Structures are given as C-alpha cells and as structure tokens.
Amino acid sequence: MNKVDVVLGLQWGDEGKGKIADFLTPKYDIVARFQGGPNAGHSLEFNGTKHVLNTIPSGIFHPTCLNLIGNGVVIDPVRIKAEIERIQDSGIDVVKSLRISRKAHIILPTHRLLDAASEFAKGNDKIGSTLRGIGPTYRDKIGRNGLRIGDLQTPDFKKKYEHIKEEHIGLISFYQYSDFDLNSLEAEFFEACDFLKKFTFIDSEYFVNQELSTKKILAEGAQGSMLDIDFGSYPYVTSSNTSSGGACTGLGIAPQVIGKVSGIFKAYCTRVGSGPFPTELEDEIGENLRKKGNEFGATTGRPRRCGWLDLVALRYAIMLSGVNELIMMKSDVLSGFETVKVCTGYNAGGIETDQVPFDLCTTDVKPVYKEFKGWEEDITVCRNLSDLPENFMVYLRFLEKELNMPISIISVGPDREQTIMRLSATA
C-alpha cells in the first residue's frame, strides 16, 4: 500500500505552499486539503497568469488529478462557490475534479458575524483574525454544535440551521454588535448551499484509505506550523493543527500511513496580524523585503510583517512534523541586500536558548544573528544549481548544516518554471 506524502508550511503561513503543491501534483493522483478554511490564500502562477485558491486543493489545474477537501477543513459555501466559478472560468471542470468530505464543517453567516463581533470587542487586543468565521466554526465543531457538509443532504437542514443561528444571535447581541444585514447574508448562503449539492460528497476517510492501495496521494496543509493551535505562538494562532499530525485527523488516516513530509519555508520570515515575531524588521530593510517579496495577503491584501530567517522556530517546526525534506521559497527576494542575517538562537529574558519559549508572547526575546555577505545577482533567471551565485550557496549550505536536512527544491520566482530541483523531491 502507498503512503500519504505531506506538504506543509514551517513558519507563520504564506510560505508558498500553493506553488509547491501545484508543482508536485504531476507525481500524484490525488491532492487533499486536510485543515484550515478560506483564510488560506494559496497562490499559483503559470502561463503568465496568477491564480489564488482559498479552499480548493492546489492540484485543481491538473486535469488528471482528483482533488479532495478533507473533513478537517471548514467550508464557507459562499466563498467556495465564488472560488469554483473563478476556476471554471479558466476552463476547469471542477465538478469532475473535486470531492468534498461529508464530515467537513460549514461556516454559517453567523459564524462570520461572531468572528467580527468578537474581534471588535477585543479592541487593541485583537488577535488578527481574517474575519472569515474560521474560529467560531471550529469552536462549534469542538462544542458539538456544528453543521457538516453531509447535513446539506438531510431534509431538516434548515431546522438545524435555525437552531444554531438563534444561539449565535444571542452571542452577537452580547457583544453589542449590530453592523450587519443577516437577511442578505442568508440569501447568498442558501443559494451557495444549493450550488454545492451538484458536487460529490464522500466519506473521505474510507475513500483515502481505499485509494491508497493503487493511488499516490499528497496531503496539502494551510497556514503555517507556528500558527498551530497547540504548538504555535498561542493565542495568536489559527484554529486547527497545521503540523503533519493534522493530516491524520483531517483526512482520517493512521500515523503509519504518513510517508514523506516536505516542509516549506521562505528564505526570510513573514507574519500577518498580531503576535510575536522575534526577527521582525521594523525598518527600511523590512520595508524592502515587503516590497521586493510582494508581501501582501493573497486573500486579505494585508501587508505582511517581514524579518530575517528564524532557525529556532524552523527547527521547532521540523521536529513537530517529522520533516525529512525542505523546500526554500522566495530565494530571489534576498538578492541585492549587502548583508543577509539568520537567527541562530534567542536571548530570552537574559538567557540564551535554542528552544521556543512557552511564553513567547510575553517573554522579551532578542534574536542572536549570524551574518552573511549578500549577492547582487538576479537569480530569477537561474534554472540550474550551477547558475546560482556562490554567496547564495554559502547561505544555503549553512542552512542545511544547521537544520541537518537537505533543501531539495529552491524557488527563485512565482512561476512553475522558476523552480530548481536540487535533490530527489517528494514522490
């Protein structure tokens, strides 16, 4: 029997998972999303066109690939309808290529309102939510009060919906939040629910385990390891498990079924929203990274905070997911900097450490840096390892030594073609 390979982000999200999942898809028969929701923004670029996916797996543009939205994902019918229609405009038969788990939970209009009301009430203590209703939906899931995709096919769906809606309205009133038109939101919600009924809903846990006998499957994560609900920079985290363990619960597979785990990281670091960021650069260098890397959210448009690469956090993420292959993204963005720095340790409260502190959000953490001589060459045109400048290779070799892990793929631009295969890649 085959194993499920996993590709996931190792930082605070936005590492470039979409491009890599798309790049690797020809090696697989099925690409399956295992957690997260429409707060994800996976960007793919090929043939001169950029595509942004939020809930749909990144294998959707390959006609021979089947795409699965697993039970660990939360789905907003309105947003996925709009996403599907964009993809269909590109000539893709999404109905044929997409399967949806019956056990995936549904984001209701009132989940989005609860998200906005809760964030509004926090004032200056906002966690930086994308206001997509992700957190409230996962909260109802854990509280055993949610609706699932399979419920769309039951005759009493609207009755179930009304019951949950009334509970939510009470909570929204508690927050004294009234800036919404629920009738309008419900009209587009129920229209989108009817739209989704044309797709194939499946018991995905049975499907995945059965298909492994003959098919190769790639599990695609969303967000990043440092946003994991258990191991991330809590409470500034997402609402799901973003590590490889999330693939087990988000698809219904046993741990021994996990095969190769490919971890994606940027050659520097970014973060969106609030929360700790030890290597953040609030200066001209940080602004240059943002501009050169086009560091603005694919889904929200929010500017990303930028900083040097953090090896303490990266080692931590590698450990959590059992990563055995690294993929480095946006290497080209570092071209032109006179000096490139890498964080090799923390000074946390006056004590040097190579571990992520439990109280990262409140501890005074200062990064310990190692400096490298930069490179001027434009590496977006490089297609082979031998094309890369020596100063870049010094940086690369240092990272591999420090992480004790090969970097198998080097991305030097957003397009599929701007990808250098250094060693044997996934599958």
N, C-alpha and C positions, 0 to 999 in steps of 0.2 A: 504493500500500500504506500502511496505517496504521502509526503508530509506537507503541511501548510507553511509556506515561507511568509515572513512578516516584514513589512517596510514601515518604519515609523520615525517620528521626529525626536531629536535628542535635546532640544533646547526649549525655548518658550513659544514654540509654534513658528509658522511662516518659514520653515527651513527649505521648502521646495519639494515637498513630498509628492505633489501632483505631477510635476515634471518627471520625477524618477519612476513613479508607478506607471505612468504612460510609457516611458522609455523601456521599462522592463516587461510590459504587457505581452509583447510578441512571444515571450517564453512561457506564457501561461494560458490556460483555457478559461479560468475564472478569476476575476478580481472582486474581492469582497471588502466592503467597509465594515468595521467592527465596533465603532463607538463615535460619539460626538453628534453634531447636528448641523444645521445651516449656519452656525457661526464659523464653520470652516470655510476657507477660501483657497481651493487648490487650483493654481494657475498652470495652464499648459499652453505651449506655443509651438506651432508647426505650420509650415507653408505660409509663413508671414502673417498668421492670424493668432491672436491670443484668445483663449477660452478660459473661463473661470467656473469651476464646479464647486458646489456647496455641499450637496448630499449625495449626488450620483458618483459612483466609483470612477476612478481615473482611467479605466480601461474602455470607457464607453465609445471612444472614437476608433476602436479597432473592431472591424465587422465580425471577426471570428471569435471574439471574446464575449463571454457571458458575464454580466455584472450583477452583484448581489448586495443589497442593503441589509445588513445583519440585524439581529434582534437587539444588539447593544446601541444601535443608532436611534435618535429621536427625530421624528419627521414632521415638518410643517407642511401640510397639504398645499397651502397657498404658494409657498416658496418653491416647493419641488415641482409644482405644476408650471410655474414660470421658467424654472430651470430646464425642465423637459422640453418646453416649447422652444427655448433658445437652441437646444441641441438638435431638435427636429428641423429647425431652420437650416442647419448645416447638412441636412440630408441623411441623418442617422435615424434608423428605425429603432427607437428607444423601447417601444412595446415588445419587440422581438428580443432585444438585448438585455433587458432589465428584469430582475426578480426581486421581490420585497418580502422580508420575513413577516409573518403574521404576528410575531411577538415584538416587533419594533413599536415603541410608544409614539403616540400622536401629540404634537404640540397644538393645543387649543388656542383660540383667540384670547381667552382669559389668562392663559399662561404668559403670553406676551405682555398683557396688561399688568399682571402681577410682577413680572420682571421689571417693568418700567416703574411701577409704584414703589417697589422695594428699593430700587437704586435711587429713586428720587428722595425717599425718606432718609437715606444714609447721609445725604449732604456731602460734606468734604471727605467722608469715609467710604466713598464709592469703591467697589472692587474692580470697576472697569468692565462690567458686563456689556456684551454686544446687544443686549435687549431683544434677543431672538426668542426668549421664553425657554431656553435650554435648562437653566437651573430649576425653575418651578416644575418643569415636566419630569426631570429626574427625581425631584423631591416627591412628586405624586407617585412615581414608579416605586420608590423605596417605601412610601407610605401606603402602598397597596390601594391606590385610589386613581389609577390612570386608565386611559383608553389606549387600546392597541390597534394596529392596522387590521388585524383579523376581526375586530369589532365592527368594522365598516360593513361586513357582510352579514351582520346579525339584524333581525327585524326590530330590535329595541335600541338601536344605536342612539337615536335622538333622545330617548328617555334617559339613557345612561349619561349622555352629554349634558342634558338639562340639570341633572342631579349634581354633577361636578361643577357646572357653571355657577349654580346658586351658592355653593361653598366658596368659590373663588370671588364672587361679587361681594360676599361678606368680608373677605380679607382685604379686597381692594378698598372698600369703604373704610376699613380700619386705618389704612394708610392715608385716608383723606385725599385720594387721587381720583380725579374726575375728567381728565383731559382725553376723552376717547368717545367714539361712536360705535358701540358694540353691534348695533343692527347692521351697519355697513360691513364690519369685520366678519360677522356671522354669514352674511350673504355670500361673500367670496370664499369663506371657509367651506360651506356646504357644496358650493359649486366645484371647488377643488377636490373635495371628497368623492363626488360623483365621477370626476375625471380620473381619479386614481383607480377606480373599480375596473377600468379596462386593462389594468396590468395584472400580472400573475403573482398572487400571494402564495407563499410556500412555508412549510415547516422547515426553516432553513437549517436547523441542527441536523435533521435527518438527511437533508439534501447534501450538505457539505460532507458529512461522513461517508455517504454512499458514493459521491462523485470522486472522492479521493482514491478509490480503487483503480480508476482509469484516467483521472484528470489532474492537472497541476493547478494549484490554487495559490494566489497571492492575497494575503490579508493586508489591507491598507488602513493605517491609523490616521487620526486627525489631531489637531493641536500639537502639543509637544510634551515630552516626558516631565519637564519641570512644571507643567500645569496639571500633573496627575492629582486626582482628588485625595489620594492617600500620601503620596511621596513628594508632591510639588511644594511650591512656596505658599503653603496654606496660611490664610484663607484666600489668597489671590491666585486661585486655581480654577480649572474647569470642573464640570460636574461628573466626569467619568474617569475610568482608568485608562490612561494613554500609553501605558507600558505594554510589553508583549503579553502580560497576564490578561490584559483586556481583550486580547484576541480569543482567548479560551472562553471567557464568559460572554463575549459579544458575538460569537459565532456558534458556540455550543460544541467546542472541540476539547479533547483531553490534552493535558500538558505535553505528553509524549508525542503528540501529533505535530507539535511545532517543529519546523525544520530550521532553515537558516533565518537569522534575524539581521536585517540590514538597517543600520541606524544612520539617519541623515542629519547633517549639521552644516551650518553656514561657516565660512572661513572667519566670520566675526559673529557677534551676537546681536539680536534684536528682541524687543519685548513690546507688546501693545497693552495699554491700560496701566492700572496701578500695580504696585507690588515691588519687591526688592529686585535689584539689578546691580550686583556688585561692580561690574565692569562698565557701567554706563558712562558715556562721554557727553557731558552737557557743555560742549564747546564747539569750536569750528571743525575739529576732526569728526565729531559725532554728526554734525550737520552735513559734512562732506560724504560720510558713509550713507546717510539717509538719501541724499540727492543722487549719488552715483548708483546706489543699490535700488533706487525707486522704492524706498521702504514706506509704502503706504498700503493699508489693508486692502486685499483684493475684494473683500466682502463689505467692509465698513468704510474704507477710504481713510481711516485714521492714520496719522503719522506714527511710525514706529520709533521707539526709543532705540538708540544704537550704541554699541560699545565693542571692545575687543573680545576676542575669543576667551571663554572661561573653561579651563580644563578641569577645575574642581567639579563644577556642575556636569561637565561632559563625562568624566569618569563615573560619576554617580549614576547617570542615566544609562551608561553602558552596562554597569553592574546590575541595575534593576531589571533590565530586559534581556540579559544574556546575549548582548550583541556580539556577533562574530564577523561582521563586515561593516566598514564605514564608507560613507559616501559624502564627499565635501562639495557644497554648493556655493555659488556666487564668489568663486575664487577670483574672478576678473575684477570685482569691486575693489580689491585691495591694491590694484595697480595704481602707481602714481603717488603713493604715500612714502615719504622719506624714511620713516621708521614704522615697523609693524610690531605691536606688542601682543603678548599672550599671557594670560593669568595662569600661574602655575600653583598658586596656593592662596589662602586667605590669612589675614591678620584679623582675628575675630575677638574683639574685646581685649586686645593686647596679647592674645595667644595665637601663635602660628599653627595652622591646621591645613590638612589636605582633604577634609571632610566638610560636607554641607551641614551647617548647624541646624539643630531642631528649630531654634527661634530665629531663623534667617531674617524674618520680617522686623524684628526688634533689636537684634544684635548689631553693633557697629562693625561692619565688615569692610575691610580695606583689601583690595587685591594686591598680591605680590606678582610683579611682572618680570618677564624676560623679553628683551628687545631684540629685534631682527632688522637687518638692513633691508629696506624695501626694494621694489623693482618698478621701472618705468614702462616696461613693455606692455603693449595691449595684447592680452592673452585670449581675447575673444575669438581671434583668428586661428588659435592653436587647435590642432586636431590629433596630435600625437604627443606622447610624453617627451620626446626629444625636442619638441618645439618650445617647451616651457623654459623660462629663464632660470638660471642657476640659483638666484636668490630665492625664487619661489620654491625650488626643490629643496633648499636648505630648510625652509619653513615647513614644508610637507614632511620631510624626513624626521624633523624634530617632533612633530605631532604624532607620527606613527610610533616613535620610540617612547614618548611619554604615555601614550594610550595603549601601548602594547597590542596594537591592532592594525591590520593593513587598511589603507584607504584605496578601495577598489575602483571607484568612479570619481572623476573630477569634473565638475560642471563649470564651464567657462562662459556661460551665457544662457539666456532663457530658452533658446530653440533646441529642439531634439538633437539637431546636428552638432550643437556646441557642447558635446559630451565626450570626454576622454575615458576609455576603458583601460584601467591600469593593470588590474589583475582579473582573475575569473570572477564575474559578478554573479548575483543571485540566479539560481537555477542553472 
